[in-house]
Amino acid sequence: MTNWLLRTFVKNWNQPEDPQVRASVGIFAGLVGIFCNLLLFGGKLAIGLLTASVSITADAMNNLSDATSSVVTMLGFRLAERPADEEHPFGHARYEYLSGLAVAALILIIGVELGKSSIDKILHPAPVDFGWVTAAVLIGSILVKLWMSIFNTKLGNTIRSATLTATAADSRNDVITTSAVLLAALIEHFTAFRADGWMGLAVSCFILYSGVGLAKDTISPLLGENADPELREKIVDNIRACPKVLGFHDLMVHDYGPGQRFASIHVEMDRREDPMECHEIIDDLERECLKNYGTHLVIHYDPVVTDDPEVNSTKKLVNTIIKVRDGRLTIHDFRMVDDGESVKMSFDMILPEDLRGQEQSIKETVEKALDSLDSKKYYADITFDMESEGAKED
């Protein structure tokens, strides 16, 4: 049914990488949420007032707050599709993360309020209003919310949206909460045990746990989390496939919100290659990255020496030395100046996280090992890059 709704109401729905399609899917999800929650609100409120049921009336107000969450979701997607301007040159796509954070905050508030009311019921137990009309309303609400959870989960996976994932979790929490209310009512109806407060407390703990997890998921990209490994692999695979590229390093991906990704990388090419041809290759790689992966890629061209036997042999020696120290160490951008009496080497080294703090020791290891092999004095000017800063291949 979800696919049918998308085909019917969202143009080009099968192109989720398109920012406009993404926004349309998010807004459509918000409209569906508003419609379903207002429908539940109206039905529950009417039955709650007719039967004088406090629990159904309270559940109706919860659906009204859920409709507000759907408005926040829709507003977030609408603001996120605004184009870049002078003050925000990378666009406004992070509004979607903010709307997801707002939904997570609403979930946490609901969890706290439910916990407070549940503790009050435990301390001051009171019989729960129960009737078959009440049961029918609650079962209907569970079915609608279950469908909404599945619906938003599918949409969230389709466009990889943390906001819709949070909305789906909110609907799932409503299913659990309403099921707990129904189960507690049945237990109290058929036994003397006052289960409502304890059931509500357990559900509130689950909702709080869920809300904290969702908040972390939405805060993480706002703070600047590491890039999606799948995207990084696609970028480097495309560059690796170019026969003129001898190596690459320092891949950095910046996420300014869904559909607004920017990346930079250094590629190494033989210095003897025609610079104009290299420039054309780089332009093609950048265009392919934007077209295929929706990422604005900037490539820095590093010409490397491949025809100097002395440079090549010294680089090979350095690689051997560092591999003895730690097999994970790699170097790139190797340059060398030999004045006859001393040799100055300049290169970058990828340093694993657990070796941080050993930079000076590694530098001395390289210099001492080379000094022992030659009468010349060797100096190593090493720029250390953390392993998490980017892909490398030399």
Summary of the structure (lengths in Angstrom):
residues: 394
radius of gyration: 29.8
end to end distance: 49.7
largest distance: 99.0
contacts: 1317
relative contact order: 0.09
helix: 63%
strand: 15%
